[in-house]
Amino acid sequence: MIALPIDPFIEPIREAVRRSRAAVITAAPGAGKTTRVPPALIEAGKVILLQPRRVAARAIAARIAAERGWTLGREVGWQIRLDRKFTADTRLLVVTEGILTARLQSDPLLSEFATIV
């Protein structure tokens, strides 16, 4: 895995989320906010990651799977309008705004997920 600028901050981010249940992370584009932080948070339970664009949602899920040596559709998956690739065992789900909105309407607490990114 290629080192990214956010890597030294992963443990402090985990701790901040554990402590306060919320954290705001700011970093330059390409620092690793999207591909490194969400996988680091799955130890607390399932993570849902919002990605506004459909193509990007699929690409991010594939990138995370490749970096972690995970199987796309198993440990990490994606769901977009009219298409999806995940199972009940998926720990990190990348979704678009429409999917997140639909999930919120059916379950306002998103009780299946421990963390929302």
C-alpha positions in Angstrom: 0.0 0.0 0.0 1.4 3.4 -1.0 1.8 5.8 2.0 -0.6 8.7 2.0 -0.5 11.9 4.0 -3.4 10.9 6.2 -1.9 7.6 7.3 -0.1 9.0 10.5 -3.5 10.4 11.6 -5.6 7.2 11.3 -5.3 6.2 14.9 -6.1 9.7 16.3 -9.1 9.8 13.9 -10.3 6.4 15.2 -9.9 7.7 18.8 -11.7 10.9 18.0 -14.7 9.0 16.5 -14.7 6.6 19.5 -14.6 9.4 22.0 -17.1 11.8 20.5 -19.0 9.8 17.9 -18.3 12.6 15.4 -15.3 14.0 13.7 -14.6 16.5 11.0 -11.6 15.6 8.9 -10.0 18.2 6.5 -7.1 17.4 4.3 -5.9 18.2 0.7 -7.3 16.2 -2.2 -5.5 12.9 -2.6 -4.6 12.7 1.1 -6.5 9.5 1.7 -9.7 10.7 3.4 -11.9 8.6 1.3 -9.8 5.4 0.8 -8.1 5.2 4.2 -10.4 6.5 6.9 -13.6 4.5 6.2 -11.8 1.1 6.2 -10.0 2.1 9.4 -13.4 2.6 11.1 -14.9 -0.8 10.5 -13.6 -2.3 13.7 -16.6 -0.6 15.5 -19.1 -2.1 13.0 -20.4 -1.6 9.5 -19.6 1.7 7.7 -21.6 3.5 5.1 -19.7 5.9 2.9 -21.5 8.6 0.9 -20.1 9.3 -2.5 -22.2 11.7 -4.6 -21.3 10.3 -8.1 -22.2 6.8 -9.3 -18.9 6.2 -11.2 -16.9 7.4 -8.3 -18.8 5.1 -5.8 -17.9 2.1 -7.8 -14.3 3.2 -8.4 -13.8 4.0 -4.7 -15.1 0.6 -3.6 -12.8 -1.1 -6.1 -9.8 1.0 -5.0 -10.4 0.2 -1.3 -10.7 -3.5 -2.1 -7.5 -3.5 -4.1 -5.6 -1.6 -1.4 -6.7 -3.9 1.4 -6.7 -7.1 -0.5 -10.4 -7.5 0.0 -12.9 -9.0 -2.4 -15.2 -6.4 -4.0 -18.7 -7.3 -3.1 -17.7 -9.1 0.1 -15.8 -6.9 2.6 -16.4 -3.7 0.6 -19.2 -3.0 -1.8 -21.2 -0.3 -3.5 -24.9 0.5 -4.2 -26.0 3.0 -6.7 -29.4 3.6 -8.5 -30.3 0.4 -10.4 -27.1 -1.4 -9.6 -25.3 -2.9 -6.6 -22.5 -5.2 -5.5 -22.6 -6.2 -1.9 -23.7 -9.0 0.4 -25.0 -9.2 4.0 -21.4 -9.7 5.1 -20.2 -6.4 3.5 -18.5 -4.2 6.2 -18.0 -1.1 4.2 -20.7 0.1 1.7 -20.2 3.0 -0.7 -23.5 4.6 -1.7 -24.8 7.6 -3.6 -27.0 10.3 -2.1 -30.2 8.8 -3.5 -29.4 5.4 -1.9 -28.5 7.0 1.4 -31.8 9.0 1.3 -33.8 5.9 0.6 -32.1 4.0 3.4 -32.8 6.9 5.8 -36.4 6.9 4.9 -36.8 3.3 5.7 -34.5 3.3 8.7 -33.9 6.9 10.1 -31.2 5.7 12.5 -29.4 3.6 9.9 -29.3 0.9 12.6 -27.4 -1.5 10.4 -24.3 0.8 10.4 -22.0 1.9 13.2 -20.4 4.8 11.3 -21.6 7.1 8.5 -18.9 8.9 6.5 
